[in-house]
Amino acid sequence: MKILYTVLVFMMIGISAIAQSSKEEAIGIEKKIIAKAKRIGDPVVASFSMYKLIALEGENSTYKDSLTYMYYSAGKYASCFMMANEVLKRDPKNEDILELKASSLESLGALDKAMEVYAELFELSNNNYHGYNLSKLQLSIKKFEDAYTTIKKVEGLNDSGKVSVTFSINQTHTQQIELLAAIPYLKGLIEEELDKNDEAKLSYQEALKIQPEFVLAKEKLDRLN
């Protein structure tokens, strides 16, 4: 009886080892497929293999993060939002994923929800880019006092000077503007809504001091003068 028990134990260990080996082999194959699909620019195949890896690795698979980035890059904002929620169940303070979620919601037109996520993100990061986006959304839904409070807080934060944002100049042209110049410009827009025109002039002047070729800031200042 003891011999039979020992044989059964070794059989179970053997089966488990084979299963584990087979699983690791399957994971390795899918990773190779993803790498090749990325090299040749085939996101459909890459995403399919990522889903297989998630099934193999379980709910905490980091390939959920990869899928979130892939969906965002492809402009599939609804899918990005849903996958971001999956990642945030595991890692609720992941600032990069929160930013993708907020940006996806904004792209989908869910401005109230995007504002809530940016507020959460700004509280976590104290990053002026996140605060700028929060203030911009508050302005867009006419929460002017909230927008003003946020942008004044943003003004006092450190900045590397490396971040820029894109503004539409007209239907065919855009302009890249340093975040450091975009912040006082946004403050000026909010001040105009609050009938603080003298303050708005100073804000537009500050934006132009940082980036003299800032077309929209110049137009706003000219209109107020």
C-alpha positions as CSV (number, residue, x, y, z in Angstrom):
1,M,0.0,0.0,0.0
2,K,2.9,2.4,0.9
3,I,4.5,1.5,-2.5
4,L,1.3,2.4,-4.3
5,Y,0.9,5.7,-2.4
6,T,4.5,6.6,-3.3
7,V,4.0,5.8,-6.9
8,L,0.8,8.0,-7.0
9,V,2.7,10.9,-5.4
10,F,5.5,10.7,-8.0
11,M,2.9,10.5,-10.8
12,M,1.2,13.6,-9.5
13,I,4.5,15.5,-9.2
14,G,5.4,14.4,-12.7
15,I,2.1,15.5,-14.2
16,S,2.4,18.9,-12.4
17,A,5.9,19.4,-13.7
18,I,4.8,18.5,-17.2
19,A,1.9,20.9,-16.9
20,Q,4.1,23.7,-15.6
21,S,6.7,23.1,-18.3
22,S,4.0,23.1,-20.9
23,K,2.6,26.4,-19.5
24,E,6.0,28.1,-19.5
25,E,6.6,26.9,-23.0
26,A,3.2,28.4,-24.1
27,I,4.1,31.7,-22.4
28,G,7.5,31.8,-24.1
29,I,5.9,31.2,-27.5
30,E,3.3,34.0,-27.1
31,K,6.0,36.4,-26.0
32,K,8.0,35.6,-29.2
33,I,4.8,36.2,-31.2
34,I,4.3,39.6,-29.6
35,A,7.9,40.6,-30.2
36,K,7.7,39.7,-33.8
37,A,4.2,41.3,-34.3
38,K,5.6,44.6,-32.8
39,R,8.6,44.5,-35.1
40,I,6.4,44.2,-38.2
41,G,3.7,46.6,-36.9
42,D,0.8,44.2,-36.5
43,P,-1.1,45.3,-33.3
44,V,-4.0,42.9,-33.9
45,V,-1.7,39.8,-33.6
46,A,0.2,41.3,-30.7
47,S,-3.0,42.1,-28.8
48,F,-4.4,38.6,-29.4
49,S,-1.2,37.0,-28.0
50,M,-1.4,39.4,-25.0
51,Y,-4.9,38.2,-24.2
52,K,-3.6,34.6,-24.3
53,L,-0.8,35.6,-22.0
54,I,-3.3,37.1,-19.5
55,A,-5.2,33.9,-19.6
56,L,-2.0,31.9,-18.9
57,E,-0.6,34.2,-16.3
58,G,-3.8,35.1,-14.5
59,E,-5.6,38.3,-13.4
60,N,-2.4,40.0,-12.2
61,S,-0.6,39.7,-15.6
62,T,1.4,42.8,-16.5
63,Y,0.3,42.3,-20.1
64,K,-2.9,44.2,-19.1
65,D,-0.7,47.2,-18.8
66,S,0.7,46.6,-22.2
67,L,-2.7,46.2,-23.7
68,T,-3.8,49.5,-22.1
69,Y,-0.9,51.3,-23.8
70,M,-1.5,49.6,-27.1
71,Y,-5.2,50.5,-27.2
72,Y,-4.4,54.1,-26.4
73,S,-1.8,54.3,-29.1
74,A,-4.3,52.9,-31.6
75,G,-6.9,55.4,-30.6
76,K,-9.2,52.7,-29.2
77,Y,-10.2,54.8,-26.2
78,A,-13.2,52.8,-25.0
79,S,-11.0,49.6,-24.9
80,C,-8.2,51.5,-23.3
81,F,-10.6,52.8,-20.6
82,M,-11.9,49.3,-19.8
83,M,-8.4,47.7,-19.7
84,A,-7.1,50.6,-17.5
85,N,-9.9,49.8,-15.0
86,E,-8.6,46.2,-15.0
87,V,-5.1,47.3,-14.2
88,L,-6.3,49.7,-11.5
89,K,-8.0,47.0,-9.6
90,R,-4.5,45.5,-9.0
91,D,-2.7,48.8,-8.8
92,P,-5.1,51.7,-7.9
93,K,-2.3,54.3,-7.6
94,N,-0.6,53.6,-11.0
95,E,-0.2,57.2,-12.2
96,D,0.6,56.3,-15.8
97,I,-2.5,54.1,-16.2
98,L,-4.7,56.7,-14.4
99,E,-3.4,59.3,-17.0
100,L,-4.3,57.0,-19.9
101,K,-7.8,56.4,-18.3
102,A,-8.4,60.2,-17.9
103,S,-7.2,61.0,-21.4
104,S,-9.3,58.2,-22.9
105,L,-12.4,59.5,-21.1
106,E,-11.7,63.0,-22.4
107,S,-11.3,61.7,-25.9
108,L,-14.6,59.9,-25.6
109,G,-16.3,63.2,-24.5
110,A,-16.9,62.0,-20.9
111,L,-15.6,65.3,-19.5
112,D,-17.1,65.0,-16.0
113,K,-15.6,61.5,-15.5
114,A,-12.3,62.6,-17.0
115,M,-12.2,65.5,-14.6
116,E,-12.7,63.2,-11.6
117,V,-9.8,61.0,-12.7
118,Y,-7.5,63.9,-13.3
119,A,-8.5,65.3,-9.8
120,E,-7.5,61.9,-8.3
121,L,-4.3,61.8,-10.4
122,F,-3.3,65.4,-9.5
123,E,-3.8,64.7,-5.8
124,L,-1.4,61.7,-6.2
125,S,1.2,63.2,-8.4
126,N,1.2,66.9,-7.6
127,N,2.4,67.2,-11.3
128,N,1.7,70.4,-13.1
129,Y,0.7,68.7,-16.3
130,H,-2.0,66.7,-14.5
131,G,-3.1,69.9,-12.8
132,Y,-3.1,71.8,-16.1
133,N,-5.4,69.2,-17.6
134,L,-7.7,69.2,-14.6
135,S,-8.0,73.0,-14.7
136,K,-8.6,72.9,-18.5
137,L,-11.5,70.4,-18.0
138,Q,-13.0,72.4,-15.2
139,L,-12.9,75.4,-17.5
140,S,-14.6,73.5,-20.3
141,I,-17.5,72.5,-18.1
142,K,-17.8,76.1,-16.7
143,K,-16.5,75.4,-13.2
144,F,-14.6,78.6,-13.4
145,E,-13.8,79.1,-9.7
146,D,-12.6,75.5,-9.4
147,A,-10.5,76.0,-12.5
148,Y,-9.0,79.1,-11.1
149,T,-8.1,77.5,-7.8
150,T,-6.4,74.6,-9.6
151,I,-4.4,76.7,-12.1
152,K,-3.1,79.0,-9.3
153,K,-1.9,75.8,-7.5
154,V,-0.3,74.6,-10.7
155,E,1.6,77.9,-11.1
156,G,3.6,77.2,-8.0
157,L,4.8,73.8,-9.0
158,N,8.2,73.0,-10.4
159,D,8.6,72.2,-14.0
160,S,11.4,70.6,-16.1
161,G,10.6,72.8,-19.1
162,K,10.4,69.6,-21.3
163,V,6.7,69.2,-21.6
164,S,4.7,70.8,-24.4
165,V,1.1,70.9,-25.4
166,T,-0.6,71.3,-28.8
167,F,-3.0,74.1,-29.7
168,S,-5.1,74.4,-32.8
169,I,-4.4,77.8,-34.4
170,N,-7.0,77.3,-37.1
171,Q,-8.6,74.4,-39.1
172,T,-5.3,73.4,-40.7
173,H,-2.5,74.5,-38.4
174,T,-1.4,73.6,-34.9
175,Q,1.3,75.0,-32.6
176,Q,3.5,73.3,-30.0
177,I,3.6,75.4,-26.8
178,E,5.7,74.8,-23.8
179,L,3.6,73.8,-20.8
180,L,5.3,76.7,-18.9
181,A,3.6,79.1,-21.4
182,A,0.4,77.2,-21.6
183,I,-0.2,77.5,-17.9
184,P,-0.5,81.3,-17.7
185,Y,-2.4,81.3,-21.0
186,L,-5.0,79.0,-19.5
187,K,-5.0,81.2,-16.4
188,G,-5.8,84.1,-18.6
189,L,-8.7,82.3,-20.2
190,I,-10.2,81.6,-16.8
191,E,-9.6,85.1,-15.6
192,E,-11.6,86.4,-18.6
193,E,-14.5,84.2,-17.7
194,L,-14.3,85.6,-14.2
195,D,-14.3,89.2,-15.5
196,K,-10.7,89.7,-14.3
197,N,-9.5,91.3,-17.6
198,D,-6.6,93.2,-16.1
199,E,-5.3,90.0,-14.5
200,A,-5.9,88.1,-17.8
201,K,-3.7,90.7,-19.7
202,L,-0.9,90.0,-17.3
203,S,-1.3,86.3,-17.7
204,Y,-1.2,86.5,-21.5
205,Q,1.9,88.7,-21.2
206,E,3.5,86.1,-19.0
207,A,2.8,83.4,-21.6
208,L,4.3,85.5,-24.4
209,K,7.4,86.3,-22.2
210,I,8.0,82.5,-22.1
211,Q,7.1,81.8,-25.7
212,P,7.0,85.1,-27.8
213,E,5.6,83.3,-30.9
214,F,2.5,82.0,-29.0
215,V,-0.1,82.9,-31.6
216,L,-3.3,82.5,-29.4
217,A,-1.9,84.3,-26.5
218,K,-1.0,87.3,-28.7
219,E,-4.5,87.3,-30.2
220,K,-6.1,87.3,-26.8
221,L,-3.8,90.1,-25.6
222,D,-4.4,92.2,-28.7
223,R,-8.2,91.8,-28.2
224,L,-8.0,93.0,-24.6
225,N,-5.8,96.0,-25.3
